[in-house]
């Protein structure tokens, strides 16, 4: 790949920033679902989008279909965020919240709306916190469902996503005593990764 790589110090700084951001997102998600949220340590890896499905499959051990929501963000660091979870796990979320989700006569619509809400919450909190710590304020587009029953290969198929480089910030948001897990992936163009490199260097030099 031709994209700029992170140094060890930059990677460590980004992982720590992501860890703080995920913690804030988990607090908000716990409030929405009234359930304790378990977090894994974020793993940061840069890959070509063409290799993202295989890499994410190795990280998450997901072999079945997934639901995926995408949301764009922009500052001088811009890209898209994907929130991915197993297709059969959304119903677990509906059991934790009140109408219009849990007892809606339009069950499929309710599940999709809840997935959008959860993805919007996670993407917004995580990206806003990460970029805020780097001195940026992102603007977000509306989230959209990429698909309800996709394989990871279909999520990252050529032509669906415009970015060539994937910055995988992989973290498990798990519900206590339940099998639900959400995974967050940031996708960025090469120029944005260079801007992030510069922002991380500025942060490290200020410490």
N, C-alpha and C positions, 0 to 999 in steps of 0.2 A: 504494500500500500504506500501511497505517496503522502498521506496525511501526516502532520506533525505529531510526534509521539510525546507523551508526558514523561518528564523526568521522575525519578523516584520521589523527590520532595514534592513535586506538583501532584503526583498521584496520591500521596499520603494526605496532602492538604485537601484535595478534592474529596477523598473518602471521609475525612473528618467533617467537612462542610456538609456532605450528603448525609452523614449520620445525624447531625443536628437537624437538618431539614426533614428527614424521615421521622424523627421523633416528634416534631411539631405536627406533621401530617397525621401521625398515629393518634395524637391527642385529639385532633379534630374528628378523625374517623371514629374513635371511641365514643365521642359525644353523639355522633349521628346514630350509631348502632347500639349505644348503651351496652357495650361489650368490651372486655379487656383485649387490647391489641398486642400481639407478640411481634417483635421486630428482629430480623436477622441483621448481621453486620453487612453494610453495603459492599458490593464487589464492583470494582471499576475496571472495565476492559474496553479497549478500542478495537473494532473490527470493521471490515468492509461490510456494507449492508448485505451483499451476496453471501456472506458467511455468518450473518447474524442468527439465522434460524438454527443452524447446527450448534453454534456457540451457546445460544440461550437454552436449547434442548439439553445440552450437557450440564448447564448450570442448574436448571429447574427440574430436570427429569420428566418434563411434560411430553408425552407421546400421543395423547388424545387431542380432541379439538378444543379450541379456546374461543372466548369472547374477547374482542380487542377494541379499545376506544382510543382515538387519536385526538390530539389537541396541539395546535401550533402556538408558538410563543416567539416574541421578537424583541430585541434591543440590538446592540451591536453583536451580541451573542444570540443567535436565533436558531430555531429548529422545531422539532416536533417531539411530543412525548407520547408514548404508547403505554397504556395500562392494560395488562393481559391477565386473564384468569381462566381456569378450566370452565368450559361451557356448562357443565352440570352442577357448578357450585353457586350460581347466582341465586337459586331458590333459597339457599341457606340465609342469604342476606335478607330476603323478603320476610323470613320468619322472625326477624329481629326488630322490624319496624312496623309502625301502624299504617293504616290507610294513607295514601291510595295504593300502597304496594301489596301488603300482605293479603288483603281480602278483596282485591280488585277483581271484578268480573272479566277484566281484560288482562289476564295474568301475564301474557307475553309482553304486552306494552308496559305493565308495571315493572317487570324485571329489567327491561331495557332502560326505562327511566331511572331506576335505582342504580344500574351500572353506570349510566352517564353521570349521576350525582356523585357516586363514589370516585369515579375516574377524575371528574372535575375537581373534587376536593383534594385528591392525592396529587394530581398534576399541579394544581395551583399552589398548594402549600409547599410542595417540594421544590418546584422550579423557582417560585418567588423567594423562598428562603435561601436557596443556593445562590441565585443571582444577587440578592440583597447583600449577602456576605461578600460578594465580589464588586459591590458598588453599582449594581445595575437594577433597573426597575422594568421588568418585562411587561409587554402587552400581550394578552391572550386572545386567540380566536375561540369561537364556540366549539365545544367538543363534539365529535361525531363518531358513531359506531362504525368501525371498519368491517365488522362481521360478528355473527353470533356463534357460528360453528366452523371455524377456520382451523386449518393446520398451521403450525408455525411457518412452514414453507410458504403458505398462501399469504400470511401476514406480511412477510418480507419479500414477496415476489417482485421481480423487476417491473417498474412502471407504476406500482401502487404508491410507493413513497419516493419523493423527489431527491432525498439525500443519498449520497454515495457512501458516507461514513457513519457508522453507528458508535456512539459512546454509550456502552451498556453500563448503566448504574443499576445493578440488579439487587433487589432487596425483597424479602418476603414480608408482606403484611398478613399475619395470620390471626384468625379469631380463636381465642382460647377455647379449647375442648371441641373445636370444629375443624374440618379439613380445608376450609376456604383459605386460599392464598392469592394475593395479588402481586404482580411483578411490574416494576416500572422500568422503562427503557427510554433513554434520551437519544434522539437522532439529530445530528448536526452536520452542516457542510464544513469543508476544510477551513474556510476563512473564519467561521465561528469558533472552531477549535483553536485556531491560532489566537483569536481574541481571548479565549478562556486561558490559554497558556500565559498570555501577557497579564491578565487579571490575577491569576494565581501567583505569578512572580511578584506583582505589586503587593499582594497580600502578605506573602512570605517576607518581603523586604521591610514591611512595616511592623513585623513582630519583634 
